[in-house]
Amino acid sequence: MGKKEVIVKIIKVSGAVVRTVIGIGAATLLFLGLRKGKKR
């Protein structure tokens, strides 16, 4: 494997991780927002 292939693989993996983290963060914010809304 060349250096370029390794870099592309790392970029793809990090991109997937970032998307997962953003998704979890958004879901957590929505969940907390709904809980706060129901308490009022």
VENCOR-V957506 format. One record per pair of residues at least 6 apart in sequence whose ideal C-beta (glycine too) atoms are under 8 Angstrom apart, sorted by the first residue. I is the first residue (numbers start at 1). J is the second residue. Records with the same first field share a line. If there is no record, write none. Layout:
I: J  J
//
This chain:
none
//
